[in-house]
Amino acid sequence: MGGLYRVDTYFLAKTIAEVPIFTALPLVYICLVYYSVGLYASLSHFFTAAFVLILISHVATSFGKKRPFQLKLVACVSDFRVSVF
């Protein structure tokens, strides 16, 4: 194979390596924005919002890795019927 990694090994290693940054950035964002926007001031609501934001970040990142060209193409098209192909 010429000393290259398999695709599944590369994808898993890249995903694991990016987990800290894609967890820290949404956490910093929610810490800054949550109370300044005036949302509920309880810790349970804060942690729920932080958990949901972190999950959305991870899902969006993994979805973007699989088909980045199609997502960019769909974002450039203004008509929904054309973007669905």
GROMACS elastic network, one bead per residue, 0.5 to 0.9 nm:
[ bonds ]
;  ai    aj funct       b0    kb
    1     4     6  0.60732   500
    1     5     6  0.82837   500
    1     6     6  0.88504   500
    5     8     6  0.83339   500
    5     9     6  0.64377   500
    5    10     6  0.61601   500
    6     9     6  0.53298   500
    6    10     6  0.62376   500
    6    11     6  0.86847   500
    7    10     6  0.51430   500
    7    11     6  0.60812   500
    7    12     6  0.85626   500
    8    11     6  0.51355   500
    8    12     6  0.60744   500
    8    13     6  0.85136   500
    9    12     6  0.52595   500
    9    13     6  0.60975   500
    9    14     6  0.84941   500
   10    13     6  0.52146   500
   10    14     6  0.60036   500
   10    15     6  0.84802   500
   11    14     6  0.51614   500
   11    15     6  0.60273   500
   11    16     6  0.85799   500
   12    15     6  0.51412   500
   12    16     6  0.61367   500
   12    17     6  0.85157   500
   13    16     6  0.52032   500
   13    17     6  0.60463   500
   13    18     6  0.86248   500
   14    17     6  0.50898   500
   14    18     6  0.62102   500
   14    19     6  0.88025   500
   15    18     6  0.52265   500
   15    19     6  0.63573   500
   15    62     6  0.79255   500
   16    19     6  0.53450   500
   16    20     6  0.81370   500
   17    20     6  0.70864   500
   17    21     6  0.83594   500
   18    21     6  0.55989   500
   18    22     6  0.61865   500
   18    23     6  0.85589   500
   19    22     6  0.52434   500
   19    23     6  0.60059   500
   19    24     6  0.85206   500
   19    58     6  0.78040   500
   20    23     6  0.51309   500
   20    24     6  0.59587   500
   20    25     6  0.86220   500
   21    24     6  0.50838   500
   21    25     6  0.60775   500
   21    26     6  0.87618   500
   22    25     6  0.57750   500
   22    26     6  0.68442   500
   22    27     6  0.88442   500
   22    54     6  0.73511   500
   22    57     6  0.64928   500
   22    58     6  0.65369   500
   22    61     6  0.81590   500
   23    26     6  0.59153   500
   23    27     6  0.63356   500
   23    28     6  0.88797   500
   23    54     6  0.57728   500
   23    55     6  0.85713   500
   23    57     6  0.76952   500
   23    58     6  0.78014   500
   24    27     6  0.50533   500
   24    28     6  0.61315   500
   24    29     6  0.85703   500
   24    54     6  0.84644   500
   25    28     6  0.51967   500
   25    29     6  0.61619   500
   25    30     6  0.86748   500
   25    54     6  0.85979   500
   26    30     6  0.60375   500
   26    31     6  0.84719   500
   26    50     6  0.73569   500
   26    53     6  0.62893   500
   26    54     6  0.57814   500
   26    57     6  0.71716   500
   27    30     6  0.52429   500
   27    31     6  0.61310   500
   27    32     6  0.86781   500
   27    50     6  0.62290   500
   27    51     6  0.85918   500
   27    53     6  0.79312   500
   27    54     6  0.71114   500
   28    31     6  0.51571   500
   28    32     6  0.63331   500
   28    33     6  0.86866   500
   29    32     6  0.52963   500
   29    33     6  0.60785   500
   29    34     6  0.81823   500
   30    33     6  0.51222   500
   30    34     6  0.52963   500
   30    35     6  0.85298   500
   30    46     6  0.82786   500
   30    49     6  0.77044   500
   30    50     6  0.61392   500
   30    53     6  0.78322   500
   31    34     6  0.58702   500
   31    35     6  0.75120   500
   31    46     6  0.85988   500
   31    50     6  0.82521   500
   32    35     6  0.71196   500
   32    36     6  0.69286   500
   33    36     6  0.52058   500
   33    37     6  0.59680   500
   33    38     6  0.86572   500
   34    37     6  0.56802   500
   34    38     6  0.67609   500
   34    39     6  0.60533   500
   34    40     6  0.84368   500
   34    41     6  0.87535   500
   34    46     6  0.72797   500
   34    49     6  0.83994   500
   34    50     6  0.89843   500
   35    38     6  0.50370   500
   35    39     6  0.59036   500
   35    40     6  0.78051   500
   35    41     6  0.70620   500
   35    46     6  0.88274   500
   36    39     6  0.78758   500
   38    41     6  0.78033   500
   39    42     6  0.89379   500
   39    45     6  0.85334   500
   39    46     6  0.84514   500
   40    43     6  0.85805   500
   40    45     6  0.64823   500
   40    46     6  0.75502   500
   41    44     6  0.88295   500
   41    45     6  0.73970   500
   41    46     6  0.73892   500
   42    45     6  0.55272   500
   42    46     6  0.63846   500
   42    47     6  0.88616   500
   43    47     6  0.60780   500
   43    48     6  0.84454   500
   44    47     6  0.52692   500
   44    48     6  0.61043   500
   44    49     6  0.86204   500
   45    48     6  0.50750   500
   45    49     6  0.61594   500
   45    50     6  0.85700   500
   46    49     6  0.51923   500
   46    50     6  0.61322   500
   46    51     6  0.85694   500
   47    51     6  0.59514   500
   47    52     6  0.84916   500
   48    51     6  0.51189   500
   48    52     6  0.61691   500
   48    53     6  0.85647   500
   49    52     6  0.51851   500
   49    53     6  0.60966   500
   49    54     6  0.85789   500
   50    53     6  0.51311   500
   50    54     6  0.61133   500
   50    55     6  0.85939   500
   51    54     6  0.51760   500
   51    55     6  0.61828   500
   51    56     6  0.86275   500
   52    55     6  0.51043   500
   52    56     6  0.61340   500
   52    57     6  0.85746   500
   53    56     6  0.50964   500
   53    57     6  0.61597   500
   53    58     6  0.87362   500
   54    57     6  0.50436   500
   54    58     6  0.63062   500
   54    59     6  0.86878   500
   55    58     6  0.51731   500
   55    59     6  0.61407   500
   55    60     6  0.84910   500
   56    59     6  0.51572   500
   56    60     6  0.59621   500
   56    61     6  0.84144   500
   57    60     6  0.52381   500
   57    61     6  0.60770   500
   57    62     6  0.86402   500
   58    61     6  0.51184   500
   58    62     6  0.61570   500
   58    63     6  0.84997   500
   59    62     6  0.52273   500
   59    63     6  0.60019   500
   59    64     6  0.84689   500
   60    63     6  0.51109   500
   60    64     6  0.60463   500
   60    65     6  0.86934   500
   61    64     6  0.51488   500
   61    65     6  0.63698   500
   62    65     6  0.52282   500
   62    66     6  0.67869   500
   63    66     6  0.55690   500
   63    67     6  0.68989   500
   63    68     6  0.81415   500
   64    67     6  0.56481   500
   64    68     6  0.51056   500
   64    69     6  0.87899   500
   64    71     6  0.72941   500
   65    68     6  0.59607   500
   67    70     6  0.55967   500
   67    71     6  0.63996   500
   67    72     6  0.88493   500
   68    71     6  0.52281   500
   68    72     6  0.62290   500
   68    73     6  0.86121   500
   69    72     6  0.52396   500
   69    73     6  0.61427   500
   69    74     6  0.86566   500
   70    73     6  0.50036   500
   70    74     6  0.60859   500
   70    75     6  0.85196   500
   71    74     6  0.51785   500
   71    75     6  0.61366   500
   71    76     6  0.87484   500
   72    75     6  0.50832   500
   72    76     6  0.64007   500
   73    76     6  0.52602   500
   73    77     6  0.67169   500
   73    83     6  0.77206   500
   74    77     6  0.53994   500
   74    78     6  0.82336   500
   74    80     6  0.84656   500
   74    82     6  0.85356   500
   74    83     6  0.50903   500
   74    84     6  0.76733   500
   75    78     6  0.75828   500
   75    83     6  0.80981   500
   76    83     6  0.85475   500
   77    80     6  0.73934   500
   77    82     6  0.70678   500
   77    83     6  0.58730   500
   78    82     6  0.80448   500
   78    83     6  0.76981   500
   79    82     6  0.54766   500
   79    83     6  0.63953   500
   80    83     6  0.50749   500
   80    84     6  0.63626   500
   81    84     6  0.54866   500
   81    85     6  0.70031   500
   82    85     6  0.55183   500
